[in-house]
Amino acid sequence: MSMSQGFWHLSLKEDPSMPLPMKTLREASVELGIPEKEIKAMVDLKKLRAVMKKGNLTLAPDEIARLIRQRKTLPESAKK
């Protein structure tokens, strides 16, 4: 095995610092408990960033986390 093959072999392994995967509109809807139409409306109003991949809207994990934080009730947000 040459040096370049060894390098690529190591770089393709799972890395714990890899970014979290993007989630489809359906997956985000299930995780958040929000109807897909409501999430789609937020994307249309540019309140939420999404990317079109293979014909489906996908949301970044940071956008989903931001929605979760914004939807907390007052007692939940006080707990921190």
MOPAC internal coordinates of N, CA, C and O (Angstrom, degrees):
PM7 1SCF
backbone

  N    0.0000 0     0.00 0     0.00 0    0    0    0
  C    1.4604 1     0.00 0     0.00 0    1    0    0
  C    1.5271 1   108.48 1     0.00 0    2    1    0
  O    1.2310 1   121.22 1   -50.93 1    3    2    1
  N    1.3059 1   115.28 1   129.07 1    3    2    1
  C    1.4590 1   119.22 1  -179.34 1    5    3    2
  C    1.5243 1   110.27 1   -80.90 1    6    5    3
  O    1.2310 1   121.32 1    -9.00 1    7    6    5
  N    1.2905 1   115.07 1   171.00 1    7    6    5
  C    1.4627 1   121.16 1  -177.91 1    9    7    6
  C    1.5289 1   111.80 1   -61.95 1   10    9    7
  O    1.2310 1   120.21 1   139.48 1   11   10    9
  N    1.3313 1   117.21 1   -40.52 1   11   10    9
  C    1.4645 1   119.74 1  -178.13 1   13   11   10
  C    1.5263 1   111.61 1   -68.53 1   14   13   11
  O    1.2310 1   120.02 1   143.32 1   15   14   13
  N    1.3371 1   117.57 1   -36.68 1   15   14   13
  C    1.4594 1   119.73 1   177.89 1   17   15   14
  C    1.5210 1   110.70 1   -65.39 1   18   17   15
  O    1.2310 1   120.14 1   140.81 1   19   18   17
  N    1.3213 1   117.34 1   -39.19 1   19   18   17
  C    1.4607 1   121.65 1   178.92 1   21   19   18
  C    1.5185 1   111.29 1   -64.14 1   22   21   19
  O    1.2310 1   120.95 1   139.49 1   23   22   21
  N    1.3272 1   115.80 1   -40.51 1   23   22   21
  C    1.4587 1   120.23 1   179.69 1   25   23   22
  C    1.5242 1   111.18 1   -61.91 1   26   25   23
  O    1.2310 1   120.46 1   131.34 1   27   26   25
  N    1.3412 1   116.74 1   -48.66 1   27   26   25
  C    1.4529 1   119.98 1  -178.52 1   29   27   26
  C    1.5155 1   111.58 1   -66.54 1   30   29   27
  O    1.2310 1   120.37 1   145.54 1   31   30   29
  N    1.3116 1   116.90 1   -34.46 1   31   30   29
  C    1.4546 1   120.50 1   178.80 1   33   31   30
  C    1.5237 1   109.94 1   -62.44 1   34   33   31
  O    1.2310 1   120.55 1   137.49 1   35   34   33
  N    1.3282 1   116.56 1   -42.51 1   35   34   33
  C    1.4629 1   120.42 1  -179.90 1   37   35   34
  C    1.5187 1   112.00 1   -71.07 1   38   37   35
  O    1.2310 1   120.37 1   143.51 1   39   38   37
  N    1.3234 1   116.90 1   -36.49 1   39   38   37
  C    1.4591 1   119.30 1  -176.17 1   41   39   38
  C    1.5266 1   112.28 1   -74.98 1   42   41   39
  O    1.2310 1   119.64 1   161.00 1   43   42   41
  N    1.3328 1   118.29 1   -19.00 1   43   42   41
  C    1.4585 1   120.17 1  -179.14 1   45   43   42
  C    1.5254 1   112.49 1   -87.23 1   46   45   43
  O    1.2310 1   119.42 1   170.99 1   47   46   45
  N    1.3303 1   118.71 1    -9.01 1   47   46   45
  C    1.4610 1   121.11 1   178.98 1   49   47   46
  C    1.5207 1   109.86 1   -68.74 1   50   49   47
  O    1.2310 1   121.10 1   -21.02 1   51   50   49
  N    1.3280 1   115.51 1   158.98 1   51   50   49
  C    1.4661 1   120.14 1   177.77 1   53   51   50
  C    1.5203 1   109.73 1   -62.12 1   54   53   51
  O    1.2310 1   120.59 1   -50.08 1   55   54   53
  N    1.2908 1   116.48 1   129.92 1   55   54   53
  C    1.4565 1   121.92 1   179.98 1   57   55   54
  C    1.5219 1   107.79 1  -115.15 1   58   57   55
  O    1.2310 1   119.52 1   -53.49 1   59   58   57
  N    1.3373 1   118.52 1   126.51 1   59   58   57
  C    1.4749 1   119.25 1  -178.90 1   61   59   58
  C    1.5258 1   113.20 1   -61.70 1   62   61   59
  O    1.2310 1   119.85 1   160.03 1   63   62   61
  N    1.3237 1   117.90 1   -19.97 1   63   62   61
  C    1.4580 1   119.68 1   180.00 1   65   63   62
  C    1.5299 1   112.32 1   -88.97 1   66   65   63
  O    1.2310 1   120.12 1  -174.28 1   67   66   65
  N    1.3362 1   117.38 1     5.72 1   67   66   65
  C    1.4643 1   120.97 1   178.79 1   69   67   66
  C    1.5304 1   109.15 1   -64.02 1   70   69   67
  O    1.2310 1   119.81 1   -33.94 1   71   70   69
  N    1.3159 1   117.96 1   146.06 1   71   70   69
  C    1.4692 1   119.84 1   178.74 1   73   71   70
  C    1.5287 1   111.58 1   -66.65 1   74   73   71
  O    1.2310 1   121.25 1   -25.09 1   75   74   73
  N    1.3116 1   115.21 1   154.91 1   75   74   73
  C    1.4609 1   120.36 1   178.13 1   77   75   74
  C    1.5323 1   109.48 1   -68.58 1   78   77   75
  O    1.2310 1   120.18 1   -30.43 1   79   78   77
  N    1.3294 1   117.26 1   149.57 1   79   78   77
  C    1.4670 1   119.38 1  -177.27 1   81   79   78
  C    1.5250 1   112.14 1   -72.81 1   82   81   79
  O    1.2310 1   121.27 1   -27.23 1   83   82   81
  N    1.3265 1   115.18 1   152.77 1   83   82   81
  C    1.4541 1   121.50 1   174.99 1   85   83   82
  C    1.5262 1   108.07 1   -70.41 1   86   85   83
  O    1.2310 1   120.34 1   -29.04 1   87   86   85
  N    1.3226 1   116.96 1   150.96 1   87   86   85
  C    1.4662 1   121.26 1   179.57 1   89   87   86
  C    1.5193 1   109.39 1  -116.18 1   90   89   87
  O    1.2310 1   121.59 1   -36.52 1   91   90   89
  N    1.3238 1   114.57 1   143.48 1   91   90   89
  C    1.4594 1   119.24 1   178.65 1   93   91   90
  C    1.5195 1   109.47 1   -73.32 1   94   93   91
  O    1.2310 1   121.27 1   -11.49 1   95   94   93
  N    1.3090 1   115.18 1   168.51 1   95   94   93
  C    1.4622 1   121.20 1   178.89 1   97   95   94
  C    1.5269 1   110.48 1   -57.66 1   98   97   95
  O    1.2310 1   120.50 1   138.11 1   99   98   97
  N    1.3249 1   116.64 1   -41.89 1   99   98   97
  C    1.4665 1   121.33 1  -179.37 1  101   99   98
  C    1.5368 1   111.45 1   -65.35 1  102  101   99
  O    1.2310 1   120.07 1   135.29 1  103  102  101
  N    1.3323 1   117.47 1   -44.71 1  103  102  101
  C    1.4693 1   121.47 1   179.18 1  105  103  102
  C    1.5239 1   111.24 1   -63.20 1  106  105  103
  O    1.2310 1   120.68 1   137.99 1  107  106  105
  N    1.3236 1   116.30 1   -42.01 1  107  106  105
  C    1.4656 1   120.39 1   178.48 1  109  107  106
  C    1.5252 1   110.77 1   -65.10 1  110  109  107
  O    1.2310 1   120.44 1   141.09 1  111  110  109
  N    1.3172 1   116.77 1   -38.91 1  111  110  109
  C    1.4585 1   121.52 1   179.10 1  113  111  110
  C    1.5268 1   110.94 1   -61.02 1  114  113  111
  O    1.2310 1   120.79 1   136.10 1  115  114  113
  N    1.3204 1   116.10 1   -43.90 1  115  114  113
  C    1.4682 1   120.69 1   179.92 1  117  115  114
  C    1.5243 1   110.38 1   -66.54 1  118  117  115
  O    1.2310 1   120.48 1   135.78 1  119  118  117
  N    1.3423 1   116.69 1   -44.22 1  119  118  117
  C    1.4623 1   120.83 1  -178.22 1  121  119  118
  C    1.5244 1   112.34 1   -64.72 1  122  121  119
  O    1.2310 1   120.56 1   139.90 1  123  122  121
  N    1.3284 1   116.53 1   -40.10 1  123  122  121
  C    1.4608 1   120.91 1  -176.34 1  125  123  122
  C    1.5236 1   113.48 1   -87.45 1  126  125  123
  O    1.2310 1   120.44 1   158.84 1  127  126  125
  N    1.3223 1   116.77 1   -21.16 1  127  126  125
  C    1.4547 1   119.86 1  -176.08 1  129  127  126
  C    1.5170 1   112.16 1    74.38 1  130  129  127
  O    1.2310 1   120.70 1  -152.37 1  131  130  129
  N    1.3173 1   116.27 1    27.63 1  131  130  129
  C    1.4652 1   123.13 1   179.87 1  133  131  130
  C    1.5276 1   107.71 1  -114.06 1  134  133  131
  O    1.2310 1   119.15 1   -40.57 1  135  134  133
  N    1.3272 1   119.22 1   139.43 1  135  134  133
  C    1.4670 1   120.30 1   177.16 1  137  135  134
  C    1.5367 1   111.65 1   -60.93 1  138  137  135
  O    1.2310 1   120.84 1   -33.10 1  139  138  137
  N    1.3259 1   116.00 1   146.90 1  139  138  137
  C    1.4635 1   121.48 1   179.56 1  141  139  138
  C    1.5260 1   111.63 1   -57.34 1  142  141  139
  O    1.2310 1   120.45 1   142.47 1  143  142  141
  N    1.3237 1   116.75 1   -37.53 1  143  142  141
  C    1.4720 1   120.46 1  -179.47 1  145  143  142
  C    1.5264 1   111.31 1   -61.75 1  146  145  143
  O    1.2310 1   120.45 1   142.15 1  147  146  145
  N    1.3336 1   116.74 1   -37.85 1  147  146  145
  C    1.4634 1   120.17 1  -179.73 1  149  147  146
  C    1.5331 1   110.65 1   -68.00 1  150  149  147
  O    1.2310 1   120.42 1   138.12 1  151  150  149
  N    1.3287 1   116.80 1   -41.88 1  151  150  149
  C    1.4649 1   120.33 1   177.91 1  153  151  150
  C    1.5221 1   109.90 1   -64.63 1  154  153  151
  O    1.2310 1   120.74 1   137.73 1  155  154  153
  N    1.3215 1   116.19 1   -42.27 1  155  154  153
  C    1.4760 1   121.02 1   178.76 1  157  155  154
  C    1.5288 1   110.03 1   -61.78 1  158  157  155
  O    1.2310 1   120.10 1   140.81 1  159  158  157
  N    1.3123 1   117.41 1   -39.19 1  159  158  157
  C    1.4680 1   121.13 1   178.13 1  161  159  158
  C    1.5279 1   110.79 1   -64.19 1  162  161  159
  O    1.2310 1   120.33 1   140.14 1  163  162  161
  N    1.3470 1   116.98 1   -39.86 1  163  162  161
  C    1.4698 1   120.55 1   177.88 1  165  163  162
  C    1.5252 1   110.74 1   -64.20 1  166  165  163
  O    1.2310 1   120.34 1   143.04 1  167  166  165
  N    1.3192 1   116.96 1   -36.96 1  167  166  165
  C    1.4658 1   120.91 1   177.03 1  169  167  166
  C    1.5282 1   109.44 1   -66.65 1  170  169  167
  O    1.2310 1   120.19 1   135.43 1  171  170  169
  N    1.3271 1   117.24 1   -44.57 1  171  170  169
  C    1.4692 1   121.44 1   179.75 1  173  171  170
  C    1.5239 1   111.74 1   -61.97 1  174  173  171
  O    1.2310 1   120.39 1   144.76 1  175  174  173
  N    1.3308 1   116.85 1   -35.24 1  175  174  173
  C    1.4665 1   121.72 1   179.53 1  177  175  174
  C    1.5266 1   112.31 1   -84.03 1  178  177  175
  O    1.2310 1   120.91 1  -178.03 1  179  178  177
  N    1.3393 1   115.86 1     1.97 1  179  178  177
  C    1.4706 1   123.20 1  -179.59 1  181  179  178
  C    1.5215 1   112.56 1    61.33 1  182  181  179
  O    1.2310 1   120.47 1  -147.83 1  183  182  181
  N    1.3289 1   116.71 1    32.17 1  183  182  181
  C    1.4587 1   122.16 1   173.11 1  185  183  182
  C    1.5251 1   110.28 1   -89.63 1  186  185  183
  O    1.2310 1   121.04 1   167.39 1  187  186  185
  N    1.3271 1   115.61 1   -12.61 1  187  186  185
  C    1.4526 1   122.72 1  -174.60 1  189  187  186
  C    1.5253 1   108.05 1  -143.41 1  190  189  187
  O    1.2310 1   120.67 1   -45.53 1  191  190  189
  N    1.3372 1   116.32 1   134.47 1  191  190  189
  C    1.4625 1   119.76 1   179.02 1  193  191  190
  C    1.5176 1   110.00 1   -88.88 1  194  193  191
  O    1.2310 1   120.70 1   -43.36 1  195  194  193
  N    1.3204 1   116.26 1   136.64 1  195  194  193
  C    1.4606 1   122.09 1   177.04 1  197  195  194
  C    1.5175 1   108.52 1  -146.04 1  198  197  195
  O    1.2310 1   121.56 1   -22.65 1  199  198  197
  N    1.3317 1   114.63 1   157.35 1  199  198  197
  C    1.4581 1   121.38 1  -179.78 1  201  199  198
  C    1.5190 1   107.85 1  -124.41 1  202  201  199
  O    1.2310 1   120.81 1   -37.52 1  203  202  201
  N    1.3316 1   116.07 1   142.48 1  203  202  201
  C    1.4594 1   120.75 1   177.52 1  205  203  202
  C    1.5231 1   108.22 1   -88.57 1  206  205  203
  O    1.2310 1   120.28 1   -61.28 1  207  206  205
  N    1.3311 1   117.06 1   118.72 1  207  206  205
  C    1.4612 1   122.48 1   177.94 1  209  207  206
  C    1.5117 1   108.97 1  -128.99 1  210  209  207
  O    1.2310 1   120.75 1   -57.26 1  211  210  209
  N    1.3126 1   116.17 1   122.74 1  211  210  209
  C    1.4658 1   122.39 1   179.31 1  213  211  210
  C    1.5252 1   112.27 1    52.13 1  214  213  211
  O    1.2310 1   120.62 1  -142.30 1  215  214  213
  N    1.3123 1   116.43 1    37.70 1  215  214  213
  C    1.4552 1   121.16 1   176.78 1  217  215  214
  C    1.5190 1   114.72 1    82.63 1  218  217  215
  O    1.2310 1   119.78 1  -177.08 1  219  218  217
  N    1.3356 1   118.02 1     2.92 1  219  218  217
  C    1.4709 1   121.64 1   179.41 1  221  219  218
  C    1.5181 1   110.00 1  -121.32 1  222  221  219
  O    1.2310 1   120.62 1   -35.84 1  223  222  221
  N    1.3206 1   116.43 1   144.16 1  223  222  221
  C    1.4591 1   119.74 1   173.44 1  225  223  222
  C    1.5200 1   108.95 1   -72.67 1  226  225  223
  O    1.2310 1   120.59 1   -45.00 1  227  226  225
  N    1.3187 1   116.48 1   135.00 1  227  226  225
  C    1.4639 1   120.77 1   175.76 1  229  227  226
  C    1.5174 1   108.62 1  -125.14 1  230  229  227
  O    1.2310 1   121.18 1   -36.34 1  231  230  229
  N    1.3165 1   115.34 1   143.66 1  231  230  229
  C    1.4566 1   122.13 1  -177.99 1  233  231  230
  C    1.5207 1   109.61 1  -115.08 1  234  233  231
  O    1.2310 1   120.67 1   -38.17 1  235  234  233
  N    1.3114 1   116.32 1   141.83 1  235  234  233
  C    1.4564 1   121.66 1   177.17 1  237  235  234
  C    1.5319 1   109.44 1   -75.58 1  238  237  235
  O    1.2310 1   120.42 1   -30.36 1  239  238  237
  N    1.3275 1   116.81 1   149.64 1  239  238  237
  C    1.4766 1   120.03 1  -179.90 1  241  239  238
  C    1.5302 1   113.10 1   -59.10 1  242  241  239
  O    1.2310 1   120.06 1   147.55 1  243  242  241
  N    1.3446 1   117.49 1   -32.45 1  243  242  241
  C    1.4667 1   118.86 1   179.35 1  245  243  242
  C    1.5263 1   111.66 1   -68.42 1  246  245  243
  O    1.2310 1   120.07 1   148.07 1  247  246  245
  N    1.3206 1   117.47 1   -31.93 1  247  246  245
  C    1.4671 1   120.53 1   176.65 1  249  247  246
  C    1.5344 1   110.46 1   -68.58 1  250  249  247
  O    1.2310 1   120.57 1   140.38 1  251  250  249
  N    1.3225 1   116.52 1   -39.62 1  251  250  249
  C    1.4641 1   120.68 1   178.61 1  253  251  250
  C    1.5222 1   109.59 1   -65.92 1  254  253  251
  O    1.2310 1   120.30 1   137.74 1  255  254  253
  N    1.3314 1   117.03 1   -42.26 1  255  254  253
  C    1.4738 1   121.00 1   178.79 1  257  255  254
  C    1.5255 1   110.86 1   -63.21 1  258  257  255
  O    1.2310 1   120.62 1   141.59 1  259  258  257
  N    1.3353 1   116.41 1   -38.41 1  259  258  257
  C    1.4711 1   119.88 1   178.87 1  261  259  258
  C    1.5266 1   110.61 1   -64.28 1  262  261  259
  O    1.2310 1   120.39 1   139.26 1  263  262  261
  N    1.3319 1   116.85 1   -40.74 1  263  262  261
  C    1.4645 1   120.55 1   177.63 1  265  263  262
  C    1.5262 1   111.18 1   -63.67 1  266  265  263
  O    1.2310 1   120.49 1   139.09 1  267  266  265
  N    1.3197 1   116.67 1   -40.91 1  267  266  265
  C    1.4653 1   120.62 1   178.77 1  269  267  266
  C    1.5278 1   109.86 1   -61.83 1  270  269  267
  O    1.2310 1   120.26 1   135.08 1  271  270  269
  N    1.3425 1   117.11 1   -44.92 1  271  270  269
  C    1.4692 1   120.75 1   179.25 1  273  271  270
  C    1.5234 1   111.21 1   -62.26 1  274  273  271
  O    1.2310 1   120.02 1   137.83 1  275  274  273
  N    1.3312 1   117.56 1   -42.17 1  275  274  273
  C    1.4622 1   121.26 1  -177.50 1  277  275  274
  C    1.5184 1   112.36 1   -69.76 1  278  277  275
  O    1.2310 1   119.93 1   154.07 1  279  278  277
  N    1.3223 1   117.74 1   -25.93 1  279  278  277
  C    1.4600 1   120.91 1  -175.92 1  281  279  278
  C    1.5269 1   112.95 1   -93.10 1  282  281  279
  O    1.2310 1   119.59 1  -176.79 1  283  282  281
  N    1.3302 1   118.38 1     3.21 1  283  282  281
  C    1.4669 1   120.56 1   178.58 1  285  283  282
  C    1.5259 1   109.69 1   -65.32 1  286  285  283
  O    1.2310 1   121.52 1   -33.26 1  287  286  285
  N    1.3205 1   114.70 1   146.74 1  287  286  285
  C    1.4614 1   118.32 1   174.87 1  289  287  286
  C    1.5264 1   108.22 1   -78.86 1  290  289  287
  O    1.2310 1   120.01 1   -12.64 1  291  290  289
  N    1.3060 1   117.58 1   167.36 1  291  290  289
  C    1.4566 1   121.90 1  -177.20 1  293  291  290
  C    1.5295 1   111.98 1   -58.99 1  294  293  291
  O    1.2310 1   118.45 1   131.69 1  295  294  293
  N    1.3497 1   120.56 1   -48.31 1  295  294  293
  C    1.4693 1   119.14 1   178.77 1  297  295  294
  C    1.5294 1   113.35 1   -61.80 1  298  297  295
  O    1.2310 1   119.86 1   144.53 1  299  298  297
  N    1.3459 1   117.88 1   -35.47 1  299  298  297
  C    1.4575 1   120.78 1   178.81 1  301  299  298
  C    1.5285 1   110.88 1   -66.18 1  302  301  299
  O    1.2310 1   120.00 1   139.84 1  303  302  301
  N    1.3280 1   117.60 1   -40.16 1  303  302  301
  C    1.4451 1   120.07 1  -178.56 1  305  303  302
  C    1.5244 1   111.88 1   -72.88 1  306  305  303
  O    1.2310 1   119.87 1   155.60 1  307  306  305
  N    1.3167 1   117.85 1   -24.40 1  307  306  305
  C    1.4616 1   121.14 1   178.16 1  309  307  306
  C    1.5291 1   111.15 1   -72.78 1  310  309  307
  O    1.2310 1   120.12 1   152.33 1  311  310  309
  N    1.3340 1   117.38 1   -27.67 1  311  310  309
  C    1.4626 1   121.43 1  -178.76 1  313  311  310
  C    1.5202 1   112.23 1   -67.30 1  314  313  311
  O    1.2310 1   120.95 1   137.23 1  315  314  313
  N    1.3166 1   115.80 1   -42.77 1  315  314  313
  C    1.4546 1   124.10 1  -178.41 1  317  315  314
  C    1.4539 1   109.28 1    52.22 1  318  317  315
  O    1.2310 1   120.10 1   180.00 1  319  318  317

